[in-house]
Amino acid sequence: MRPITLALIGLGGAAEQLHLPALLQVPYTRLVGAADIRPERLRWAAERGIALPRHLFDDPVRLLRATRPEVVILATPPETHAELCCLALEAGCHVFCEKPLAPTLAECDAILAAAAAHGRWVAVNNQYRHFTFYRHARRLLDSGAFGRPHLLQLWQQMPSPGTGFPPWKERLQRLILYEFGTHAFDLIAYLLGGPLGPARGGEAHPSALATRILGPADAPDLTSITRLDFPHEVVATMVLNWRSHAPQRYLEIRLDCEQASLRFSLGGVARLRLGWSSERRRPTLEWSLVRGGEARVERAGRSQVLAQERSVGWVRAVARALEQFLAAVQAGREPEGSARHARELLRTALATYESAEHGGALIPIARPH
């Protein structure tokens, strides 16, 4: 990879915790400047040597004119994405954007049109699919090792978030299905999108869905139950529960295929389970101890580890996503997690709210745009 110049717009939590540390793991990149409208974040960046003071700007237009980067990392709240994406594209930059791509499909379409007009790529940082245990399982799914998938179950159980959100997130009336759900929908699409999945290659997108949101109608959604119907008789269910009193489970997935079941755990696993296998007619012992996550295969009464991420790897996953994006940009091909795919994730998230507003009705989803 030849050296690539990047600029960063937004110096908040996503930049501090994810993008700046990830850049340190991608050695052929050079950060040429950053921008934020908040003076305190510019002072923070200057004090930590993120960039020279003359390369820190309170205006993204001035940043782009002064530094002329090849790629812009956009780490600002979603309501700013459409304007800033189009600004960067018009300046001749490719864009690596935080999720979700934009609040509305019309804004997504404006971004796609600008990218096409200027011959540039936009991708969204759906970094979860870049954990090694998901990638390893996807390769095995692609090989046909487990047969065709037919049922995917995803669930998350978390305590109430309280007031720990940044201000832009605290203002959201549509919360977990919009702000977090796009990560979950992307993982579902990724695991079901192989040659044997409902998409028969590429990314899998539902043909219909039904959602119930539990809790007061005038409060942000914290608990939701969604059914997603895919082509070829494949179904996924998703339970996101941010009002649980049970031990926290950050993200669990079970994928049942013709020849085996897969179990994915993200967010730390400490498990010691003594059970009984009716198939083998003997006791079974299953144990795991990892801070990151793991994938297991289960069949014939046996449970075997496929791959593990032994430590929490959020930054590594972002670095892998960025590397994949930069490699695609240099090769002139559509990147994984492109804006076109991100639009479909948003379309799915918005459809869940439409279904909930109609009492959990099954909502057909048109073919991808």
C-alpha positions as CSV (number, residue, x, y, z in Angstrom):
1,M,0.0,0.0,0.0
2,R,1.3,3.4,-0.9
3,P,1.1,6.2,1.7
4,I,-2.4,7.7,2.0
5,T,-3.2,11.1,3.5
6,L,-6.3,11.4,5.7
7,A,-8.2,14.2,7.5
8,L,-10.5,13.7,10.5
9,I,-13.7,15.6,10.9
10,G,-15.0,15.3,14.5
11,L,-12.8,14.9,17.6
12,G,-15.4,13.5,20.0
13,G,-15.7,10.0,21.6
14,A,-15.6,8.0,18.3
15,A,-12.4,9.7,17.2
16,E,-10.7,9.5,20.6
17,Q,-11.7,5.9,21.4
18,L,-11.7,4.3,17.9
19,H,-10.4,6.2,14.9
20,L,-7.3,7.8,16.3
21,P,-6.0,4.6,17.9
22,A,-6.9,2.7,14.8
23,L,-4.8,5.0,12.6
24,L,-1.8,4.0,14.7
25,Q,-2.3,0.4,13.5
26,V,-2.4,1.4,9.8
27,P,1.2,2.5,9.2
28,Y,0.8,3.7,5.6
29,T,-1.6,6.4,6.6
30,R,-0.7,10.0,7.4
31,L,-3.1,12.3,9.3
32,V,-2.7,15.7,7.8
33,G,-5.3,17.6,9.8
34,A,-8.5,17.5,11.9
35,A,-11.5,19.7,12.5
36,D,-14.1,20.2,15.2
37,I,-16.5,23.0,15.9
38,R,-15.8,22.8,19.7
39,P,-12.8,24.8,20.9
40,E,-12.2,22.4,23.9
41,R,-11.8,19.4,21.5
42,L,-9.3,21.4,19.4
43,R,-7.3,22.2,22.5
44,W,-7.5,18.5,23.6
45,A,-6.1,17.5,20.2
46,A,-3.3,20.1,20.3
47,E,-2.3,19.1,23.8
48,R,-2.0,15.4,22.8
49,G,-0.1,16.1,19.6
50,I,-2.9,14.7,17.4
51,A,-1.9,17.2,14.8
52,L,0.1,20.4,14.7
53,P,-2.0,23.4,15.9
54,R,-1.8,24.9,12.4
55,H,-3.4,21.7,11.1
56,L,-6.4,21.9,13.5
57,F,-9.5,23.8,12.2
58,D,-12.9,24.8,13.5
59,D,-14.3,24.7,10.0
60,P,-14.2,21.6,7.8
61,V,-14.1,23.7,4.6
62,R,-10.9,25.3,5.7
63,L,-9.5,21.9,6.7
64,L,-10.2,20.4,3.3
65,R,-8.8,23.5,1.4
66,A,-5.6,23.6,3.5
67,T,-4.8,19.9,3.7
68,R,-6.3,18.4,0.5
69,P,-6.5,14.8,1.9
70,E,-7.3,11.7,-0.2
71,V,-9.6,10.3,2.5
72,V,-11.8,11.9,5.1
73,I,-12.8,10.1,8.3
74,L,-16.1,11.4,9.4
75,A,-16.7,11.0,13.1
76,T,-19.5,13.4,13.8
77,P,-23.2,12.9,14.8
78,P,-25.5,11.3,12.2
79,E,-27.5,14.5,11.5
80,T,-24.3,16.1,10.0
81,H,-23.2,13.2,7.8
82,A,-25.0,14.1,4.6
83,E,-23.7,17.7,4.5
84,L,-20.2,16.7,5.5
85,C,-20.0,13.7,3.2
86,C,-21.1,15.7,0.2
87,L,-18.6,18.5,1.2
88,A,-15.7,16.0,1.3
89,L,-16.8,14.3,-2.0
90,E,-17.0,17.7,-3.7
91,A,-13.4,18.3,-2.5
92,G,-12.3,15.0,-4.3
93,C,-12.1,12.9,-1.1
94,H,-13.2,9.4,-0.4
95,V,-15.1,9.1,2.9
96,F,-15.0,6.6,5.7
97,C,-18.1,7.5,7.8
98,E,-19.4,6.6,11.2
99,K,-22.7,4.8,11.3
100,P,-25.5,5.3,10.6
101,L,-24.9,6.8,7.2
102,A,-27.6,9.5,7.6
103,P,-30.9,9.9,9.3
104,T,-33.1,9.6,6.2
105,L,-33.0,7.6,2.9
106,A,-33.2,10.9,1.0
107,E,-30.0,12.0,2.6
108,C,-28.4,8.6,1.8
109,D,-29.5,9.0,-1.8
110,A,-27.9,12.5,-1.9
111,I,-24.6,11.0,-0.7
112,L,-24.7,8.2,-3.2
113,A,-25.4,10.7,-6.0
114,A,-22.5,12.9,-4.9
115,A,-20.2,9.9,-4.7
116,A,-21.1,8.8,-8.3
117,A,-20.8,12.4,-9.6
118,H,-17.3,12.8,-8.3
119,G,-16.1,9.2,-8.8
120,R,-15.4,8.6,-5.2
121,W,-16.3,5.9,-2.6
122,V,-18.1,6.2,0.7
123,A,-18.1,3.4,3.3
124,V,-19.6,3.2,6.8
125,N,-17.7,1.9,9.8
126,N,-19.6,-1.3,10.6
127,Q,-16.6,-2.7,12.4
128,Y,-18.3,-5.7,14.1
129,R,-18.0,-7.9,11.0
130,H,-14.2,-7.3,11.2
131,F,-13.7,-9.3,14.4
132,T,-11.7,-12.4,13.5
133,F,-14.1,-15.0,14.8
134,Y,-16.9,-13.6,12.6
135,R,-14.6,-13.5,9.6
136,H,-13.4,-17.1,10.2
137,A,-17.0,-18.4,10.5
138,R,-18.0,-16.6,7.3
139,R,-15.2,-18.3,5.4
140,L,-16.4,-21.7,6.6
141,L,-20.0,-20.8,5.8
142,D,-18.9,-19.8,2.3
143,S,-17.2,-23.1,1.9
144,G,-20.4,-25.0,2.6
145,A,-18.9,-26.7,5.7
146,F,-22.2,-26.3,7.6
147,G,-24.8,-26.4,4.8
148,R,-27.4,-23.8,4.1
149,P,-28.5,-21.6,7.0
150,H,-32.2,-21.5,7.9
151,L,-32.5,-19.7,11.3
152,L,-30.5,-16.9,12.9
153,Q,-31.2,-15.7,16.5
154,L,-29.6,-12.5,17.8
155,W,-30.0,-11.1,21.3
156,Q,-28.6,-8.5,23.5
157,Q,-29.3,-7.9,27.2
158,M,-28.0,-4.8,28.9
159,P,-28.9,-2.7,31.9
160,S,-30.7,0.7,31.4
161,P,-28.1,3.1,29.9
162,G,-29.0,5.9,32.3
163,T,-27.5,9.3,31.2
164,G,-24.1,8.2,30.0
165,F,-24.8,9.1,26.3
166,P,-23.3,12.1,24.5
167,P,-25.8,14.9,24.0
168,W,-26.6,14.1,20.4
169,K,-27.6,10.5,21.4
170,E,-29.6,11.6,24.4
171,R,-31.8,13.7,22.0
172,L,-32.8,10.6,20.0
173,Q,-36.3,9.4,20.2
174,R,-35.5,6.5,18.0
175,L,-32.5,4.9,19.8
176,I,-31.5,1.2,19.8
177,L,-33.0,0.1,16.4
178,Y,-31.6,3.2,14.7
179,E,-28.3,3.9,16.4
180,F,-27.3,0.4,17.4
181,G,-29.5,-1.7,15.2
182,T,-27.6,-1.0,12.1
183,H,-24.6,-2.9,13.6
184,A,-26.9,-5.9,14.3
185,F,-28.5,-5.7,10.9
186,D,-25.0,-5.6,9.3
187,L,-23.9,-8.7,11.2
188,I,-27.0,-10.6,10.1
189,A,-26.4,-9.5,6.5
190,Y,-22.8,-10.5,6.7
191,L,-23.4,-14.0,8.2
192,L,-26.3,-14.8,5.8
193,G,-24.7,-13.2,2.8
194,G,-22.4,-16.0,1.6
195,P,-23.0,-18.2,-1.5
196,L,-25.1,-20.6,0.5
197,G,-27.1,-17.8,2.2
198,P,-30.3,-16.1,1.1
199,A,-28.4,-13.6,-1.0
200,R,-26.5,-16.2,-2.9
201,G,-23.4,-14.1,-2.6
202,G,-23.0,-10.4,-1.6
203,E,-25.1,-9.0,1.2
204,A,-28.4,-10.4,2.5
205,H,-31.3,-8.0,3.0
206,P,-34.7,-8.9,4.3
207,S,-37.8,-9.1,2.2
208,A,-40.1,-8.4,5.1
209,L,-40.0,-7.7,8.8
210,A,-42.2,-7.3,11.9
211,T,-41.2,-5.4,15.1
212,R,-42.7,-4.8,18.5
213,I,-41.2,-2.1,20.7
214,L,-41.9,-2.6,24.4
215,G,-42.2,0.4,26.7
216,P,-43.9,3.9,26.7
217,A,-44.7,5.2,23.3
218,D,-43.3,8.6,24.2
219,A,-39.9,7.3,25.4
220,P,-36.9,6.2,23.4
221,D,-37.0,2.5,22.4
222,L,-35.0,0.4,24.8
223,T,-36.5,-3.0,24.2
224,S,-37.5,-4.4,20.8
225,I,-38.4,-7.8,19.2
226,T,-37.9,-8.1,15.5
227,R,-38.5,-10.9,13.0
228,L,-36.7,-10.6,9.6
229,D,-37.8,-12.7,6.7
230,F,-35.2,-13.4,3.9
231,P,-35.5,-15.2,0.6
232,H,-35.3,-19.0,0.4
233,E,-37.2,-19.6,3.7
234,V,-34.5,-18.1,5.9
235,V,-35.6,-16.3,9.1
236,A,-33.8,-14.2,11.7
237,T,-35.1,-13.0,15.0
238,M,-33.5,-10.1,17.0
239,V,-34.1,-9.1,20.6
240,L,-32.5,-5.9,21.8
241,N,-33.1,-5.4,25.5
242,W,-31.6,-2.4,27.3
243,R,-33.8,-2.8,30.4
244,S,-32.5,-6.2,31.5
245,H,-31.7,-7.1,35.1
246,A,-29.9,-10.3,34.1
247,P,-26.1,-10.5,33.6
248,Q,-25.1,-8.4,30.7
249,R,-24.7,-10.1,27.3
250,Y,-23.4,-7.7,24.8
251,L,-24.2,-9.6,21.7
252,E,-25.1,-13.2,21.2
253,I,-25.9,-15.0,17.9
254,R,-27.0,-18.5,17.2
255,L,-27.1,-19.6,13.5
256,D,-28.7,-22.9,12.7
257,C,-27.6,-24.5,9.4
258,E,-28.4,-27.8,7.8
259,Q,-25.4,-29.6,9.2
260,A,-24.4,-27.7,12.4
261,S,-25.3,-24.8,14.6
262,L,-22.9,-21.8,15.2
263,R,-22.8,-19.8,18.4
264,F,-21.2,-16.3,18.5
265,S,-20.5,-14.4,21.7
266,L,-19.1,-10.8,21.6
267,G,-18.2,-8.8,24.7
268,G,-16.4,-11.3,26.9
269,V,-17.1,-14.9,27.6
270,A,-16.7,-16.6,31.0
271,R,-18.6,-19.9,30.7
272,L,-18.4,-23.2,32.5
273,R,-21.3,-25.5,31.7
274,L,-21.8,-29.1,32.7
275,G,-24.6,-30.7,30.7
276,W,-26.0,-33.9,29.3
277,S,-25.8,-35.0,25.6
278,S,-28.7,-37.1,24.7
279,E,-27.0,-37.9,21.3
280,R,-23.8,-39.2,23.0
281,R,-25.6,-40.4,26.2
282,R,-22.9,-38.9,28.4
283,P,-22.1,-35.7,30.4
284,T,-20.6,-32.8,28.5
285,L,-18.3,-30.0,29.7
286,E,-18.1,-26.7,27.9
287,W,-15.8,-23.9,29.0
288,S,-14.6,-20.5,27.7
289,L,-12.6,-17.6,29.2
290,V,-11.9,-14.8,26.7
291,R,-12.3,-11.0,27.1
292,G,-13.2,-10.4,23.5
293,G,-15.4,-13.1,21.9
294,E,-15.7,-16.4,20.2
295,A,-17.4,-18.6,17.6
296,R,-18.4,-22.2,18.4
297,V,-19.7,-25.0,16.2
298,E,-22.2,-27.3,17.8
299,R,-23.3,-30.7,16.3
300,A,-23.9,-34.3,17.3
301,G,-23.9,-33.3,21.0
302,R,-20.4,-31.6,20.8
303,S,-19.4,-28.0,21.2
304,Q,-16.1,-26.9,19.7
305,V,-14.4,-23.5,19.5
306,L,-13.9,-22.3,16.0
307,A,-12.1,-19.0,16.7
308,Q,-11.6,-16.5,19.5
309,E,-10.7,-12.9,20.1
310,R,-8.9,-13.1,23.4
311,S,-9.0,-9.4,24.2
312,V,-11.5,-6.6,23.5
313,G,-10.7,-5.7,19.9
314,W,-12.8,-2.7,19.0
315,V,-9.8,-0.6,17.8
316,R,-8.3,-3.6,15.9
317,A,-11.7,-4.1,14.2
318,V,-11.9,-0.5,13.1
319,A,-8.3,-0.6,11.8
320,R,-9.2,-3.7,9.8
321,A,-12.3,-2.0,8.4
322,L,-10.3,1.1,7.5
323,E,-7.6,-1.1,5.8
324,Q,-10.2,-2.9,3.8
325,F,-11.7,0.4,2.7
326,L,-8.3,1.9,1.7
327,A,-7.4,-1.2,-0.2
328,A,-10.7,-1.1,-2.1
329,V,-10.2,2.6,-2.9
330,Q,-6.7,2.0,-4.3
331,A,-8.0,-0.9,-6.4
332,G,-11.0,1.2,-7.7
333,R,-13.6,-1.3,-6.4
334,E,-16.7,-0.9,-4.2
335,P,-15.6,-1.3,-0.6
336,E,-17.2,-3.7,1.8
337,G,-19.7,-1.8,3.9
338,S,-20.2,0.7,1.1
339,A,-22.8,3.5,1.2
340,R,-25.1,1.5,-0.9
341,H,-25.1,-1.3,1.7
342,A,-25.4,1.3,4.5
343,R,-28.5,2.7,2.9
344,E,-30.1,-0.7,3.0
345,L,-29.2,-1.1,6.7
346,L,-30.9,2.2,7.4
347,R,-33.9,1.2,5.3
348,T,-34.3,-1.9,7.4
349,A,-34.0,0.1,10.7
350,L,-36.6,2.6,9.6
351,A,-38.9,-0.2,8.6
352,T,-38.8,-1.6,12.1
353,Y,-40.3,1.7,13.4
354,E,-43.0,1.6,10.7
355,S,-43.9,-1.9,11.8
356,A,-44.0,-1.0,15.4
357,E,-46.3,2.0,14.7
358,H,-48.7,-0.5,13.1
359,G,-48.8,-2.8,16.1
360,G,-46.0,-5.1,14.9
361,A,-47.5,-5.7,11.4
362,L,-45.4,-7.5,8.9
363,I,-43.9,-4.9,6.5
364,P,-42.8,-5.9,3.1
365,I,-39.5,-4.4,2.0
366,A,-38.9,-3.5,-1.6
367,R,-35.9,-4.9,-3.4
368,P,-32.6,-3.1,-2.6
369,H,-32.4,0.4,-4.2
